């Protein structure tokens, strides 16, 4: 039990308080008088990511039909990789993330497909995506249209409103840009990752924290994804603990295999 609670403290330190693994290791000794290596800290984080991912990916949000998409970067062994985020512009939840070494059409297709899996029965109609001027999203739209999956893509180009479309939909582009800034605010302490698995683990933990644990100013301080079991828990370690417990129950009841 002590090790389990310790792992919850590691998640709070590493995600909410933006402490890198070596500092987290030092804090575990100073506070708990337990020596724990930097690698063990990373192992705890990765294990938690594996447990949380099925619950986070399959959580039944009441989603809208309007989604913002964009890419931001993450470093793996000193090389730039890209995170494709899709965000519900109304419900303020991250609905998809995809980490790739390339900023290409296939990565955009994979990110959009992971969003589609949120809808168990059928996709909403009409379905709108708001993205930047990168042509990969139009190519992804064409790919899905060939497979009889249709949606609208609105491209908001540049940083200034030089056309009527950009002027009208600029606020939607700013929503996803704020998400990217929030991610970078939490990510910058890491100085990058030694492996792709480590990067993916961190992105999954950030998504869980953002959707289920972090108050959102645009929602008047409410949590984007409401989970009744978390409502009466007033401290972050306790919320992480309960979220992990719910994720374990989901895996057990649905016979879900661990995967990224």
C-alpha positions as CSV (number, residue, x, y, z in Angstrom):
1,X,0.0,0.0,0.0
2,X,2.8,2.4,0.8
3,X,4.4,1.8,-2.6
4,X,1.0,2.4,-4.2
5,X,0.5,5.7,-2.4
6,X,4.1,6.6,-3.3
7,X,3.3,6.2,-7.0
8,X,0.4,8.6,-6.6
9,X,2.8,11.2,-5.1
10,X,5.0,10.7,-8.1
11,X,2.2,11.4,-10.5
12,X,1.3,14.6,-8.6
13,X,4.9,15.7,-8.6
14,X,5.6,14.8,-12.2
15,X,2.4,16.1,-13.9
16,X,0.7,18.7,-11.7
17,X,3.8,20.3,-10.2
18,X,6.0,19.8,-13.2
19,X,9.0,18.3,-11.4
20,X,11.4,16.3,-13.5
21,X,12.2,12.7,-12.5
22,X,15.5,13.4,-10.6
23,X,13.8,16.0,-8.5
24,X,10.9,13.7,-7.9
25,X,13.3,11.0,-6.8
26,X,14.9,13.5,-4.3
27,X,11.6,14.6,-2.9
28,X,10.6,10.9,-2.3
29,X,13.7,10.6,-0.1
30,X,13.2,14.0,1.7
31,X,9.5,13.5,2.4
32,X,9.0,9.7,2.6
33,X,12.5,8.7,3.6
34,X,12.5,6.1,0.8
35,X,15.2,5.9,-1.8
36,X,13.8,5.5,-5.2
37,X,15.8,5.9,-8.4
38,X,15.0,8.2,-11.3
39,X,14.3,5.1,-13.5
40,X,11.8,3.8,-11.0
41,X,10.0,7.2,-11.1
42,X,9.8,6.8,-14.9
43,X,8.6,3.2,-14.5
44,X,5.8,4.2,-12.2
45,X,4.7,6.9,-14.6
46,X,4.7,4.5,-17.5
47,X,2.8,1.9,-15.6
48,X,0.1,4.5,-14.6
49,X,-0.2,5.5,-18.2
50,X,-0.8,2.0,-19.3
51,X,-3.5,1.6,-16.7
52,X,-5.2,4.9,-17.4
53,X,-5.2,4.9,-21.2
54,X,-8.1,2.5,-21.8
55,X,-10.3,4.3,-19.3
56,X,-9.4,7.7,-20.8
57,X,-9.8,6.6,-24.4
58,X,-13.1,4.9,-23.8
59,X,-14.7,7.4,-21.4
60,X,-18.2,8.3,-22.6
61,X,-18.0,12.1,-23.0
62,X,-21.1,13.9,-24.2
63,X,-19.2,15.4,-27.1
64,X,-20.2,18.1,-29.5
65,X,-19.7,18.1,-33.3
66,X,-17.0,20.8,-33.3
67,X,-13.3,19.9,-32.9
68,X,-10.1,21.9,-33.1
69,X,-6.9,20.2,-34.2
70,X,-3.3,21.2,-34.2
71,X,0.2,19.9,-33.7
72,X,2.8,20.7,-31.1
73,X,6.3,19.2,-30.6
74,X,7.9,16.9,-28.1
75,X,11.6,15.9,-27.9
76,X,12.7,12.2,-28.0
77,X,16.4,11.6,-27.7
78,X,17.0,15.2,-28.9
79,X,14.9,14.8,-32.0
80,X,11.6,16.6,-32.7
81,X,8.5,14.5,-32.6
82,X,4.9,15.8,-33.0
83,X,1.8,15.5,-30.9
84,X,-1.5,15.8,-32.8
85,X,-4.2,17.0,-30.4
86,X,-7.9,17.2,-31.1
87,X,-10.0,19.1,-28.7
88,X,-13.8,19.5,-28.3
89,X,-14.3,23.3,-28.6
90,X,-17.5,23.1,-26.6
91,X,-16.9,20.5,-23.9
92,X,-13.2,21.5,-23.4
93,X,-11.9,18.0,-23.4
94,X,-9.0,16.4,-25.2
95,X,-10.6,13.8,-27.4
96,X,-7.5,12.5,-29.2
97,X,-3.7,12.6,-29.0
98,X,-1.2,11.0,-31.3
99,X,2.6,11.1,-31.1
100,X,4.5,10.7,-34.3
101,X,8.1,11.3,-35.6
102,X,6.5,12.8,-38.7
103,X,4.2,15.7,-39.4
104,X,2.5,14.0,-42.3
105,X,-0.9,13.0,-43.7
106,X,-0.8,9.5,-42.2
107,X,-0.2,10.9,-38.7
108,X,-3.2,13.3,-39.2
109,X,-5.3,10.3,-40.4
110,X,-4.4,8.3,-37.3
111,X,-5.2,11.2,-34.9
112,X,-8.6,11.8,-36.6
113,X,-9.4,8.0,-36.5
114,X,-8.6,7.9,-32.8
115,X,-11.2,10.7,-32.4
116,X,-13.8,8.8,-34.4
117,X,-13.4,5.9,-32.0
118,X,-14.9,8.1,-29.3
119,X,-18.3,7.7,-31.0
120,X,-19.5,4.2,-30.4
121,X,-22.6,4.2,-32.6
122,X,-22.3,6.8,-35.3
123,X,-20.5,10.1,-36.0
124,X,-22.4,13.3,-35.5
125,X,-23.7,15.1,-38.6
126,X,-22.6,17.6,-39.5
127,X,-19.1,17.1,-38.2
128,X,-16.7,20.1,-38.2
129,X,-12.9,20.3,-37.8
130,X,-11.0,23.5,-37.4
131,X,-7.3,23.3,-38.2
132,X,-4.4,25.4,-39.4
133,X,-3.3,25.8,-43.0
134,X,-1.3,22.5,-43.1
135,X,-2.5,20.6,-46.2
136,X,-2.3,17.2,-44.4
137,X,-5.7,17.8,-42.9
138,X,-7.3,18.2,-46.3
139,X,-5.6,15.1,-47.5
140,X,-6.8,13.2,-44.5
141,X,-10.3,14.5,-45.3
142,X,-10.0,13.1,-48.8
143,X,-8.8,9.8,-47.4
144,X,-11.8,9.4,-45.2
145,X,-14.2,10.6,-47.9
146,X,-13.0,7.7,-50.1
147,X,-14.1,5.5,-47.2
148,X,-17.5,7.2,-47.0
149,X,-16.7,9.1,-43.9
150,X,-17.4,12.8,-44.5
151,X,-16.7,15.9,-42.4
152,X,-16.0,19.5,-43.0
153,X,-12.5,21.0,-42.6
154,X,-12.1,24.7,-42.0
155,X,-8.5,26.0,-42.2
156,X,-7.6,29.1,-40.2
157,X,-4.4,30.3,-41.8
158,X,-1.6,32.4,-40.3
159,X,-1.6,34.6,-37.2
160,X,-3.6,37.5,-38.6
161,X,-7.1,37.7,-40.1
162,X,-6.2,38.2,-43.7
163,X,-9.4,36.5,-45.0
164,X,-13.0,36.3,-43.9
165,X,-12.7,32.6,-42.8
166,X,-9.8,33.3,-40.5
167,X,-11.6,36.3,-39.1
168,X,-14.7,34.4,-38.4
169,X,-13.2,31.3,-36.9
170,X,-10.0,32.7,-35.2
171,X,-11.4,32.1,-31.7
172,X,-11.6,28.4,-32.4
173,X,-7.9,28.3,-33.5
174,X,-7.0,30.2,-30.3
175,X,-8.7,27.4,-28.3
176,X,-6.3,24.7,-29.5
177,X,-3.4,27.1,-29.3
178,X,-4.1,27.6,-25.6
179,X,-4.2,23.8,-25.2
180,X,-0.7,23.6,-26.8
181,X,0.6,26.4,-24.5
182,X,-0.8,24.5,-21.5
183,X,0.9,21.3,-22.6
184,X,4.2,23.1,-23.1
185,X,3.8,24.7,-19.6
186,X,3.6,21.2,-18.1
187,X,6.1,19.6,-20.5
188,X,9.0,22.0,-20.4
189,X,10.4,20.7,-17.2
190,X,11.1,17.3,-18.8
191,X,13.9,18.4,-21.2
192,X,12.6,15.7,-23.6
193,X,12.4,11.9,-23.3
194,X,14.8,9.0,-23.7
195,X,12.3,6.9,-25.6
196,X,9.1,7.2,-27.7
197,X,7.3,5.1,-25.0
198,X,8.3,7.7,-22.4
199,X,6.9,10.5,-24.5
200,X,3.7,8.7,-25.2
201,X,3.3,7.9,-21.5
202,X,3.7,11.5,-20.5
203,X,1.1,12.7,-23.1
204,X,-1.4,10.1,-21.9
205,X,-0.9,11.2,-18.3
206,X,-1.2,14.9,-19.3
207,X,-4.5,14.0,-21.1
208,X,-5.9,12.2,-18.0
209,X,-4.9,15.1,-15.8
210,X,-6.3,17.7,-18.2
211,X,-9.7,16.0,-18.7
212,X,-10.4,14.5,-15.3
213,X,-8.4,16.4,-12.6
214,X,-7.6,20.0,-13.8
215,X,-10.1,22.8,-13.2
216,X,-10.8,24.7,-16.5
217,X,-11.2,28.5,-16.4
218,X,-13.5,28.5,-19.4
219,X,-15.8,26.2,-17.4
220,X,-15.9,28.5,-14.4
221,X,-13.4,26.3,-12.5
222,X,-15.1,23.0,-13.2
223,X,-13.4,19.8,-14.3
224,X,-14.0,19.2,-18.1
225,X,-14.9,15.5,-17.6
226,X,-17.1,15.0,-14.6
227,X,-16.6,11.7,-12.7
228,X,-19.0,11.4,-9.7
229,X,-16.5,9.2,-7.7
230,X,-14.0,12.1,-7.8
231,X,-16.3,14.9,-6.7
232,X,-15.8,14.6,-3.0
233,X,-12.0,14.1,-3.0
234,X,-10.4,17.3,-2.1
235,X,-6.7,16.5,-2.7
236,X,-4.7,15.7,-5.9
237,X,-3.1,12.4,-4.7
238,X,-6.5,11.1,-3.6
239,X,-7.9,12.0,-7.0
240,X,-5.1,10.3,-8.9
241,X,-5.6,7.2,-6.6
242,X,-9.3,7.0,-7.3
243,X,-8.8,7.6,-11.0
244,X,-6.3,4.7,-11.2
245,X,-8.7,2.6,-9.2
246,X,-11.5,3.4,-11.7
247,X,-9.2,2.6,-14.6
248,X,-8.3,-0.8,-13.1
249,X,-11.9,-1.6,-12.6
250,X,-12.6,-0.7,-16.2
251,X,-9.8,-2.9,-17.5
252,X,-11.0,-5.9,-15.3
253,X,-14.7,-5.5,-16.3
254,X,-14.0,-5.1,-20.0
255,X,-11.1,-7.5,-20.3
256,X,-9.0,-4.8,-22.0
257,X,-5.5,-5.5,-23.1
258,X,-2.8,-3.0,-22.3
259,X,-1.7,-1.0,-25.3
260,X,-0.5,2.4,-26.5
